Amino acid sequence: MLPTAESLEGQAVPQVTFKARVDNVWRDLSTDELFKGKTVVAFSLPGAYTPTCSSTHLPRFNELAPVFRDNGIDDILCFSVNDAFVMNEWKQGQEADDIHFVPDGNGDFARGMGMLVDKRSLGFGMRSWRYSMLVRDGIIEKVFIEDEGDDDDDPFKVSDADTMLRHINPEARAPEPIVMFSRPGCPFCARAKAALKERRLRYTDISQDQKINTSVLRAVSGRMTWPQVFIGGRLIGGADELDAHLAGA
């Protein structure tokens, strides 16, 4: 049986030593190093590369990382009962540089939280239940735990990034998704990317290197010049139009 939020809030996080792999060297990482003297958002999930974890749970925390930091969060931690090699490869594949991946390979942290669950029916062994929490100086202030009684084997309704952000600041504004169609060596593309980076705006770059040719660009945007930028599903246009849009934002 999982713990309740009420039983965890106000308690210290478990004291655990994690076996991390940094620059191809083993390194012990302590709970205090992760939490002490910091305001941290942490989320735990059943496994690296699994569908909900890879498509929704982790990516949204990564997308909202700048907003969390603007609202007083020092670090965002992702826990999973996976080894350091798996977690490092997953982080690289997800391009999640703003998330600190913590390998709870033996499940010690999940066990200390009361969140270690039996997933042997799926061939997973023992894994962490899905939850998120706000931790200040090692003390759990708020925790969102997925409902164990849900009909879904892996419910995902309350431990998401948006729920946590609303708890921290109901007025916080999540950025709209940005996609740029670009071409290698294009100076206008480089200018558009620099404008977005200057404002710390995340974007997905769909490059001509990915077999996106002018015909595809025209089919998507109705235009034939590079780059073409979409924000929130709306076509903004090229570098000049992006500058004008950002100036008025």
PLY file of the C-alpha trace (Angstrom):
ply
format ascii 1.0
element vertex 249
property float x
property float y
property float z
element edge 248
property int vertex1
property int vertex2
end_header
0.00 0.00 0.00
1.34 3.41 -0.96
1.83 6.19 1.59
-0.52 9.16 1.60
0.56 12.68 0.77
-0.31 13.71 4.32
2.04 11.10 5.79
4.97 12.32 3.68
4.56 16.08 3.79
6.70 17.64 6.49
9.05 14.63 6.51
12.69 14.52 5.39
13.57 12.78 2.15
15.31 9.39 2.61
19.08 9.41 3.17
20.49 7.45 0.23
23.79 7.21 -1.63
23.27 6.94 -5.39
25.78 5.36 -7.75
26.11 7.96 -10.49
28.31 7.92 -13.57
29.89 11.30 -14.37
32.32 11.69 -17.28
32.72 7.89 -17.40
33.77 7.77 -13.75
31.76 6.30 -10.86
30.69 8.88 -8.31
28.72 8.56 -5.08
25.92 11.09 -4.93
24.25 11.71 -1.57
20.74 12.84 -0.73
22.19 15.90 1.02
24.08 16.89 -2.12
20.84 16.81 -4.07
18.52 18.50 -1.58
20.32 20.29 1.25
20.01 24.08 1.15
17.98 23.99 -2.07
14.41 24.27 -3.26
13.92 21.27 -5.50
11.20 19.77 -7.65
11.63 16.00 -7.93
9.61 13.48 -9.88
9.89 9.73 -10.01
8.68 7.37 -12.71
8.58 3.65 -13.47
11.38 3.48 -16.01
13.59 5.13 -18.58
12.43 4.77 -22.19
8.92 3.66 -21.18
6.08 5.32 -23.17
4.49 7.83 -20.76
7.82 8.63 -19.13
9.53 9.38 -22.44
6.68 11.04 -24.31
5.04 13.16 -21.62
6.25 13.07 -18.02
9.93 13.89 -18.50
9.62 16.10 -21.63
7.15 18.48 -20.00
9.35 18.99 -16.93
12.23 19.64 -19.31
10.14 22.09 -21.34
9.03 24.01 -18.24
12.44 23.99 -16.52
13.12 27.70 -17.20
9.69 28.61 -15.79
10.33 26.58 -12.65
13.65 28.35 -12.18
11.99 31.73 -12.66
9.70 30.71 -9.80
12.41 29.91 -7.27
13.28 26.29 -8.07
17.01 25.55 -7.87
17.00 22.11 -9.45
14.70 19.54 -11.06
15.45 15.88 -10.29
14.24 12.83 -12.16
14.38 9.55 -10.21
13.97 6.08 -11.69
14.93 2.57 -10.63
17.48 2.28 -13.43
21.25 2.13 -13.45
23.49 5.11 -14.21
24.31 3.98 -17.74
20.64 3.78 -18.71
19.82 7.13 -17.11
22.73 8.87 -18.84
21.76 7.51 -22.26
18.12 8.42 -21.70
19.05 11.98 -20.74
21.15 12.35 -23.87
18.38 11.00 -26.09
15.84 13.33 -24.51
18.15 16.36 -24.79
17.15 17.13 -21.20
20.11 19.18 -20.04
18.00 21.12 -17.52
16.97 17.96 -15.65
19.24 16.19 -13.13
18.82 12.43 -13.71
19.29 10.37 -10.54
19.87 6.60 -10.91
18.09 4.80 -8.09
19.40 1.50 -9.37
18.74 -0.55 -6.23
15.44 1.20 -5.49
16.72 2.48 -2.14
15.21 5.94 -2.53
11.89 4.56 -3.80
11.83 2.12 -0.88
12.57 4.90 1.61
9.72 6.95 0.15
7.38 3.95 0.43
7.01 4.05 -3.36
8.75 0.82 -4.39
6.17 -1.36 -6.16
6.17 -4.83 -7.66
6.11 -4.72 -11.47
7.24 -8.32 -12.02
4.05 -9.09 -13.92
5.45 -6.80 -16.65
8.99 -8.17 -16.37
10.16 -4.93 -14.72
10.98 -6.29 -11.28
10.65 -3.70 -8.52
10.09 -0.14 -9.72
9.09 3.26 -8.40
5.51 4.42 -8.34
4.89 7.65 -10.23
4.85 10.84 -8.13
6.26 14.36 -7.92
7.20 16.51 -4.95
8.37 19.94 -3.88
11.25 19.74 -1.41
12.77 22.63 0.55
16.10 21.99 2.28
15.45 18.26 2.35
11.90 18.51 3.74
8.95 17.42 1.62
6.57 20.36 1.39
4.12 18.98 -1.18
3.77 15.63 -2.93
1.46 14.51 -5.72
1.01 10.72 -5.82
-0.81 8.91 -8.59
-3.89 7.01 -7.43
-3.08 3.36 -6.76
-6.73 2.48 -7.23
-6.85 3.78 -10.80
-7.85 1.20 -13.40
-4.78 2.12 -15.43
-1.64 0.09 -14.67
0.36 3.30 -14.82
-1.87 6.30 -14.04
-0.58 9.74 -14.94
-2.96 12.44 -13.74
-1.43 14.51 -10.91
2.36 14.07 -10.98
2.80 16.11 -14.15
4.84 19.29 -14.50
1.86 21.58 -15.04
0.18 20.47 -11.81
3.38 21.15 -9.88
3.86 24.55 -11.53
0.29 25.57 -10.68
0.94 24.60 -7.06
4.11 26.70 -6.90
2.59 29.69 -8.70
-0.97 29.61 -10.05
-0.16 32.72 -12.10
2.91 31.23 -13.80
2.68 31.26 -17.56
3.87 28.23 -19.48
5.54 29.09 -22.80
3.91 28.10 -26.06
5.72 25.36 -28.02
8.05 26.64 -30.72
9.11 24.75 -33.85
11.59 26.04 -36.40
12.20 24.64 -39.87
15.82 25.52 -40.64
18.59 24.84 -43.13
22.27 24.25 -42.27
24.45 27.27 -43.05
21.47 29.61 -43.35
22.36 33.00 -41.74
18.70 33.90 -41.26
18.16 30.59 -39.43
21.14 31.34 -37.20
19.70 34.78 -36.45
16.30 33.35 -35.56
17.88 30.75 -33.25
19.97 33.43 -31.55
16.86 35.55 -30.97
15.08 32.65 -29.28
18.10 31.71 -27.18
18.58 35.30 -26.07
15.08 35.18 -24.57
15.66 31.68 -23.13
12.86 30.31 -25.31
13.07 26.60 -26.03
12.39 25.43 -29.55
12.43 22.28 -31.62
14.66 22.57 -34.65
13.55 20.56 -37.69
16.55 20.80 -39.97
16.95 20.15 -43.67
19.46 17.53 -42.50
16.41 15.52 -41.42
15.31 15.16 -45.06
13.06 18.21 -44.87
13.26 19.71 -48.35
11.72 22.85 -49.83
8.65 20.95 -50.99
7.95 19.80 -47.43
8.55 23.33 -46.13
6.09 24.75 -48.64
3.50 22.08 -47.82
3.73 22.89 -44.11
4.08 26.68 -44.19
3.02 27.76 -47.67
6.46 29.35 -48.11
9.78 28.41 -49.67
12.27 30.47 -47.66
14.19 29.41 -44.55
13.61 29.53 -41.63
9.92 29.20 -40.92
8.95 29.46 -37.25
5.74 28.24 -35.65
4.71 29.29 -32.14
1.72 27.63 -30.47
0.70 26.13 -33.81
0.66 29.52 -35.55
2.99 30.37 -38.41
5.15 33.35 -37.45
7.45 33.28 -40.48
11.12 34.03 -41.01
13.76 35.84 -38.97
12.38 39.35 -39.55
8.85 38.29 -38.66
10.11 36.45 -35.59
11.96 39.60 -34.44
8.77 41.63 -34.84
6.73 39.01 -32.97
9.18 38.85 -30.08
9.38 42.63 -29.87
5.62 42.80 -29.40
5.36 39.85 -27.05
0 1
1 2
2 3
3 4
4 5
5 6
6 7
7 8
8 9
9 10
10 11
11 12
12 13
13 14
14 15
15 16
16 17
17 18
18 19
19 20
20 21
21 22
22 23
23 24
24 25
25 26
26 27
27 28
28 29
29 30
30 31
31 32
32 33
33 34
34 35
35 36
36 37
37 38
38 39
39 40
40 41
41 42
42 43
43 44
44 45
45 46
46 47
47 48
48 49
49 50
50 51
51 52
52 53
53 54
54 55
55 56
56 57
57 58
58 59
59 60
60 61
61 62
62 63
63 64
64 65
65 66
66 67
67 68
68 69
69 70
70 71
71 72
72 73
73 74
74 75
75 76
76 77
77 78
78 79
79 80
80 81
81 82
82 83
83 84
84 85
85 86
86 87
87 88
88 89
89 90
90 91
91 92
92 93
93 94
94 95
95 96
96 97
97 98
98 99
99 100
100 101
101 102
102 103
103 104
104 105
105 106
106 107
107 108
108 109
109 110
110 111
111 112
112 113
113 114
114 115
115 116
116 117
117 118
118 119
119 120
120 121
121 122
122 123
123 124
124 125
125 126
126 127
127 128
128 129
129 130
130 131
131 132
132 133
133 134
134 135
135 136
136 137
137 138
138 139
139 140
140 141
141 142
142 143
143 144
144 145
145 146
146 147
147 148
148 149
149 150
150 151
151 152
152 153
153 154
154 155
155 156
156 157
157 158
158 159
159 160
160 161
161 162
162 163
163 164
164 165
165 166
166 167
167 168
168 169
169 170
170 171
171 172
172 173
173 174
174 175
175 176
176 177
177 178
178 179
179 180
180 181
181 182
182 183
183 184
184 185
185 186
186 187
187 188
188 189
189 190
190 191
191 192
192 193
193 194
194 195
195 196
196 197
197 198
198 199
199 200
200 201
201 202
202 203
203 204
204 205
205 206
206 207
207 208
208 209
209 210
210 211
211 212
212 213
213 214
214 215
215 216
216 217
217 218
218 219
219 220
220 221
221 222
222 223
223 224
224 225
225 226
226 227
227 228
228 229
229 230
230 231
231 232
232 233
233 234
234 235
235 236
236 237
237 238
238 239
239 240
240 241
241 242
242 243
243 244
244 245
245 246
246 247
247 248
